[in-house]
């Protein structure tokens, strides 16, 4: 059994390390802010296809980050030969990641179930009586009309097709035979909050965004500390992290830009972008402040880093697979009914983002 290294590889070059604070801050801000700004200011001339590329390329970046830049390092840290005790008796990285996924699912489940508890949307006042009439039709001797899917009364949380848009419902036509129409935030007017129109699953979208923010910030803190005390590999790590943080910021920024923020919270996406952008530079500054004493390979650091990486991996895996893949592709009317080239283009861009981010994992 080897012993954990209680030192670090810091080798000077303080000026270059300080410059990393500002360069990475700039890249992170551009990545996280520009999609939000461009989506709100159409006059700057950013074409729709550019935002389309950024959105799905960023989705691939986030998914690859979860597996390559978080789960794999967590496994390495928590299985380091120098560790002893209960931490070595189980595959804790995968276990913590698994628990995170289930915890996030439970959290989002509760959010979707209880977020609007007690609120009665407009037009729902007579819903129960209408349902009752369908379940118990008047016994007047008049033969009821045959069942048609377009004649049913829309239930809360289920978007129905307008009459005459499609034919009869075919079981299995949608995911698991359930109608799952998701409101497109881009189709909503900016006054939806004043008009008392709550976009479908708004609370769930906000929950997913804040969870994503939480995951990327934790990850960014630890890579900042690592960069601050890196040795001979500093130059390579520096360049890779510039792209890493910019691409990751792009993924976060497109999510922030696509959310239906009410006017009362129009500055929130910029604030969240600032939180992400400053996480790594602040961590670099802290790392430089403790550069003589910070031990990146000590038992405590390995365990803490491994546990937080595993938690962040679970967060991004859940967000990536559920929010960025399932919701954006299988549950999106624009993808399911739009041109096939749009579907394949989005999938190809997501693969490109994931591939490039996975490639960066060779060095960072």
C-alpha positions as CSV (number, residue, x, y, z in Angstrom):
1,X,0.0,0.0,0.0
2,X,1.4,3.4,-1.0
3,X,1.0,6.5,1.1
4,X,-0.8,9.6,-0.2
5,X,1.3,12.5,-1.3
6,X,0.9,15.4,1.1
7,X,2.5,18.0,-1.2
8,X,1.8,19.4,-4.7
9,X,3.6,20.0,-8.0
10,X,3.5,23.8,-7.9
11,X,6.6,25.1,-9.8
12,X,6.2,28.9,-9.8
13,X,5.2,30.9,-12.9
14,X,2.8,32.9,-10.8
15,X,2.2,35.5,-13.5
16,X,0.8,33.0,-16.0
17,X,-1.3,31.4,-13.3
18,X,-2.8,34.7,-12.3
19,X,-3.6,35.3,-16.0
20,X,-5.6,32.1,-16.0
21,X,-8.1,33.8,-13.6
22,X,-9.0,36.4,-16.1
23,X,-8.8,34.4,-19.3
24,X,-11.0,31.6,-18.0
25,X,-13.4,34.2,-16.5
26,X,-13.7,35.9,-19.9
27,X,-14.3,32.6,-21.7
28,X,-16.9,31.4,-19.2
29,X,-18.8,34.7,-19.3
30,X,-18.9,34.7,-23.1
31,X,-20.1,31.1,-23.2
32,X,-22.8,31.5,-20.6
33,X,-24.0,35.1,-21.4
34,X,-23.9,35.3,-25.1
35,X,-26.7,32.8,-25.9
36,X,-29.0,34.7,-23.4
37,X,-28.1,38.1,-24.8
38,X,-28.5,36.9,-28.4
39,X,-31.9,35.3,-27.7
40,X,-33.2,38.5,-26.2
41,X,-31.7,40.9,-28.7
42,X,-32.6,39.7,-32.2
43,X,-31.3,43.0,-33.6
44,X,-27.7,42.0,-33.2
45,X,-28.1,39.8,-36.3
46,X,-27.4,36.4,-34.8
47,X,-29.0,33.9,-37.2
48,X,-31.3,31.2,-35.9
49,X,-29.0,28.4,-37.1
50,X,-26.2,29.7,-35.0
51,X,-28.3,29.5,-31.8
52,X,-29.4,26.0,-33.0
53,X,-25.8,24.9,-33.3
54,X,-24.9,26.3,-29.9
55,X,-27.8,24.7,-28.2
56,X,-27.3,21.1,-29.3
57,X,-23.5,21.3,-29.3
58,X,-23.7,22.5,-25.7
59,X,-26.0,19.6,-24.8
60,X,-23.4,17.2,-26.0
61,X,-20.7,19.0,-24.0
62,X,-22.7,18.6,-20.8
63,X,-23.4,14.9,-21.4
64,X,-19.7,14.2,-22.1
65,X,-18.7,16.2,-19.1
66,X,-20.8,14.0,-16.8
67,X,-19.1,10.8,-17.9
68,X,-15.6,11.8,-19.0
69,X,-14.8,14.7,-16.8
70,X,-16.7,13.8,-13.6
71,X,-17.5,10.1,-13.2
72,X,-14.2,8.8,-14.5
73,X,-12.1,11.2,-12.2
74,X,-14.4,10.3,-9.3
75,X,-13.7,6.6,-9.8
76,X,-9.9,7.3,-10.0
77,X,-9.9,9.4,-6.8
78,X,-12.0,7.0,-4.7
79,X,-10.0,4.0,-5.8
80,X,-6.6,5.5,-5.3
81,X,-4.1,2.9,-3.9
82,X,-3.2,5.2,-1.0
83,X,-6.7,5.3,0.5
84,X,-7.6,3.0,3.4
85,X,-10.7,2.1,5.4
86,X,-14.3,1.6,4.3
87,X,-13.9,3.9,1.3
88,X,-11.9,1.0,-0.4
89,X,-14.5,-1.7,0.3
90,X,-17.2,-0.5,-2.2
91,X,-17.4,1.2,-5.6
92,X,-18.5,4.5,-4.0
93,X,-18.1,6.7,-7.0
94,X,-20.8,4.7,-9.0
95,X,-22.9,4.3,-5.9
96,X,-22.9,8.1,-5.1
97,X,-23.7,8.9,-8.7
98,X,-26.6,6.4,-8.7
99,X,-28.0,7.9,-5.5
100,X,-27.7,11.4,-7.0
101,X,-29.7,10.3,-10.0
102,X,-32.6,8.9,-7.9
103,X,-32.6,11.9,-5.6
104,X,-32.8,14.3,-8.5
105,X,-35.6,12.3,-10.0
106,X,-37.5,12.3,-6.7
107,X,-37.0,16.0,-6.4
108,X,-38.3,16.8,-9.9
109,X,-41.2,14.4,-9.3
110,X,-42.2,16.3,-6.2
111,X,-41.7,19.6,-8.0
112,X,-44.0,18.6,-10.9
113,X,-46.6,17.1,-8.5
114,X,-46.8,19.9,-6.0
115,X,-45.4,23.1,-7.6
116,X,-48.9,24.4,-8.5
117,X,-50.8,22.8,-5.7
118,X,-53.8,24.9,-4.8
119,X,-53.7,27.0,-8.0
120,X,-56.6,26.6,-10.4
121,X,-55.8,27.7,-13.9
122,X,-58.3,29.6,-15.9
123,X,-60.9,27.4,-17.5
124,X,-60.6,24.7,-15.0
125,X,-63.5,25.7,-12.8
126,X,-65.9,23.4,-14.7
127,X,-63.4,20.6,-15.3
128,X,-64.6,18.3,-12.6
129,X,-68.3,18.7,-13.7
130,X,-67.4,18.1,-17.3
131,X,-65.4,14.9,-16.4
132,X,-68.4,13.8,-14.3
133,X,-70.7,14.2,-17.2
134,X,-68.4,12.1,-19.4
135,X,-68.2,9.4,-16.8
136,X,-71.9,9.4,-16.0
137,X,-73.8,10.5,-19.2
138,X,-77.5,11.4,-18.7
139,X,-79.8,8.5,-19.2
140,X,-82.0,10.2,-21.7
141,X,-82.1,7.3,-24.2
142,X,-80.0,9.2,-26.7
143,X,-77.2,7.1,-28.0
144,X,-73.8,8.6,-27.1
145,X,-71.4,9.5,-29.9
146,X,-68.5,7.1,-30.6
147,X,-65.3,7.7,-28.7
148,X,-62.8,10.0,-30.4
149,X,-59.6,11.1,-28.9
150,X,-60.1,14.7,-30.0
151,X,-63.4,15.0,-28.2
152,X,-62.1,14.4,-24.7
153,X,-61.8,17.1,-22.2
154,X,-58.1,18.1,-21.6
155,X,-56.8,17.0,-18.3
156,X,-54.5,19.1,-16.2
157,X,-50.9,18.7,-17.3
158,X,-51.8,16.9,-20.6
159,X,-51.8,18.9,-23.8
160,X,-54.4,17.8,-26.3
161,X,-54.5,18.0,-30.1
162,X,-56.9,20.5,-31.5
163,X,-60.0,18.9,-33.1
164,X,-59.4,17.8,-36.7
165,X,-55.7,18.0,-36.5
166,X,-55.1,14.3,-36.5
167,X,-57.1,11.2,-36.9
168,X,-57.8,8.6,-34.2
169,X,-55.2,8.0,-31.5
170,X,-52.9,5.1,-32.3
171,X,-51.6,3.3,-29.1
172,X,-47.8,3.7,-29.0
173,X,-47.8,6.6,-31.4
174,X,-46.2,8.7,-28.6
175,X,-43.8,7.6,-25.9
176,X,-45.2,4.6,-24.0
177,X,-48.7,5.4,-25.4
178,X,-49.0,8.7,-23.4
179,X,-49.7,12.1,-24.8
180,X,-46.7,14.3,-23.9
181,X,-46.9,17.7,-25.5
182,X,-44.4,20.1,-24.1
183,X,-44.9,23.9,-24.5
184,X,-42.2,25.5,-26.6
185,X,-40.8,28.5,-24.6
186,X,-40.0,30.3,-27.9
187,X,-43.6,30.3,-28.8
188,X,-44.7,32.1,-25.6
189,X,-45.0,35.9,-25.5
190,X,-43.0,37.9,-23.2
191,X,-46.1,38.8,-21.2
192,X,-47.1,35.3,-20.2
193,X,-46.6,36.0,-16.5
194,X,-48.9,39.1,-16.6
195,X,-51.5,37.1,-18.6
196,X,-51.5,34.5,-15.9
197,X,-50.4,31.8,-18.4
198,X,-48.0,29.4,-16.8
199,X,-45.9,27.4,-19.4
200,X,-46.2,23.7,-19.0
201,X,-43.7,22.2,-16.5
202,X,-42.3,25.7,-15.8
203,X,-41.4,24.7,-12.2
204,X,-39.7,21.5,-13.5
205,X,-37.7,23.5,-16.0
206,X,-36.5,25.9,-13.4
207,X,-35.6,23.0,-11.1
208,X,-33.6,21.4,-13.9
209,X,-31.7,24.6,-14.6
210,X,-30.8,25.2,-11.0
211,X,-29.7,21.6,-10.7
212,X,-27.5,21.9,-13.8
213,X,-26.0,25.1,-12.4
214,X,-25.3,23.4,-9.1
215,X,-23.5,20.5,-10.9
216,X,-21.3,22.5,-13.1
217,X,-20.2,24.9,-10.4
218,X,-19.0,22.1,-8.1
219,X,-17.0,20.7,-10.9
220,X,-15.6,24.1,-11.8
221,X,-14.4,24.7,-8.3
222,X,-12.2,21.6,-8.1
223,X,-10.6,22.0,-11.6
224,X,-9.7,25.6,-10.6
225,X,-7.9,24.3,-7.5
226,X,-6.1,21.7,-9.6
227,X,-5.0,24.2,-12.2
228,X,-3.6,26.5,-9.5
229,X,-1.1,24.0,-8.2
230,X,-0.4,22.0,-11.3
231,X,3.2,21.3,-12.2
232,X,4.7,20.5,-15.6
233,X,1.3,19.8,-17.1
234,X,0.1,23.3,-16.3
235,X,0.5,24.7,-19.9
236,X,-1.5,21.9,-21.4
237,X,-4.1,22.0,-18.6
238,X,-4.4,25.8,-19.0
239,X,-5.3,25.7,-22.7
240,X,-7.6,22.7,-22.3
241,X,-9.5,24.4,-19.5
242,X,-10.1,27.5,-21.5
243,X,-12.0,25.5,-24.1
244,X,-13.5,23.3,-21.4
245,X,-15.1,26.2,-19.5
246,X,-16.1,28.0,-22.6
247,X,-17.9,25.0,-24.1
248,X,-19.5,24.1,-20.7
249,X,-20.6,27.7,-20.4
250,X,-22.1,27.5,-23.8
251,X,-24.1,24.5,-22.8
252,X,-25.4,26.2,-19.7
253,X,-26.0,29.5,-21.5
254,X,-28.2,27.9,-24.2
255,X,-30.3,26.3,-21.4
256,X,-30.7,29.6,-19.7
257,X,-31.6,31.3,-23.0
258,X,-34.3,28.7,-23.8
259,X,-36.1,28.9,-20.4
260,X,-39.3,31.0,-20.3
261,X,-38.1,33.5,-17.7
262,X,-40.8,35.9,-16.4
263,X,-40.1,39.6,-16.7
264,X,-39.8,39.9,-13.0
265,X,-36.8,37.5,-13.2
266,X,-35.3,38.6,-16.5
267,X,-31.9,39.2,-14.8
268,X,-31.8,35.7,-13.3
269,X,-30.1,34.0,-16.2
270,X,-27.3,36.6,-16.2
271,X,-26.8,36.1,-12.4
272,X,-26.6,32.4,-12.9
273,X,-24.1,32.9,-15.7
274,X,-22.0,35.0,-13.4
275,X,-22.1,32.3,-10.7
276,X,-20.8,29.8,-13.1
277,X,-18.2,32.1,-14.7
278,X,-16.6,33.1,-11.4
279,X,-16.5,29.6,-9.8
280,X,-13.3,28.5,-11.5
281,X,-11.4,31.9,-11.3
282,X,-12.2,32.1,-7.6
283,X,-11.0,28.6,-7.1
284,X,-7.8,29.4,-8.9
285,X,-7.3,32.4,-6.7
286,X,-7.9,30.3,-3.6
287,X,-5.5,27.6,-4.9
288,X,-2.8,30.2,-5.4
289,X,-3.3,31.5,-1.9
290,X,-2.7,28.1,-0.4
291,X,-0.3,26.9,-3.1
292,X,2.4,26.0,-0.5
293,X,0.1,23.9,1.7
294,X,-2.7,22.6,-0.6
295,X,-2.2,18.8,-1.1
296,X,-4.3,17.7,-4.2
297,X,-3.4,14.0,-3.6
298,X,-3.9,13.7,0.1
299,X,-6.5,11.3,1.5
300,X,-8.9,14.0,2.5
301,X,-8.7,15.8,-0.8
302,X,-9.1,12.6,-2.8
303,X,-12.2,11.6,-0.9
304,X,-13.8,15.1,-0.9
305,X,-13.0,15.6,-4.6
306,X,-14.1,12.1,-5.6
307,X,-17.4,12.4,-3.7
308,X,-18.3,15.8,-5.1
309,X,-17.3,14.7,-8.6
310,X,-19.6,11.7,-8.2
311,X,-22.5,13.9,-7.1
312,X,-21.9,16.3,-10.0
313,X,-21.7,13.3,-12.4
314,X,-25.1,12.1,-11.2
315,X,-26.6,15.6,-11.6
316,X,-25.3,16.0,-15.2
317,X,-26.1,12.5,-16.2
318,X,-29.7,12.9,-15.1
319,X,-29.9,16.4,-16.6
320,X,-28.3,15.3,-19.8
321,X,-30.3,12.1,-20.5
322,X,-33.7,13.4,-19.3
323,X,-33.7,17.1,-20.0
324,X,-31.3,17.5,-22.9
325,X,-31.9,14.3,-24.8
326,X,-35.4,12.9,-23.9
327,X,-37.2,16.2,-23.6
328,X,-35.5,18.0,-26.4
329,X,-35.9,15.2,-28.9
330,X,-38.6,12.6,-28.1
331,X,-41.0,15.0,-26.2
332,X,-40.5,18.0,-28.5
333,X,-43.2,18.6,-31.1
334,X,-40.8,20.6,-33.3
335,X,-38.5,17.6,-33.5
336,X,-41.1,14.9,-33.9
337,X,-43.1,16.8,-36.6
338,X,-40.4,19.0,-38.1
339,X,-38.1,18.2,-41.0
340,X,-36.1,15.1,-40.6
341,X,-32.9,17.0,-41.4
342,X,-33.5,19.2,-38.4
343,X,-33.7,16.1,-36.2
344,X,-30.6,14.5,-37.6
345,X,-28.7,17.9,-37.6
346,X,-29.5,18.4,-33.9
347,X,-28.4,14.8,-33.1
348,X,-25.2,15.2,-35.1
349,X,-24.3,18.5,-33.3
350,X,-24.9,16.8,-30.0
351,X,-22.6,14.0,-30.9
352,X,-20.0,16.5,-32.1
353,X,-20.1,18.4,-28.8
354,X,-19.8,15.2,-26.8
355,X,-17.0,14.0,-29.0
356,X,-14.9,17.1,-28.7
357,X,-15.5,17.3,-24.9
358,X,-14.6,13.6,-24.6
359,X,-11.4,14.3,-26.5
360,X,-10.4,17.1,-24.1
361,X,-10.7,14.5,-21.4
362,X,-7.4,13.0,-22.6
363,X,-5.6,16.0,-21.1
364,X,-8.0,17.3,-18.4
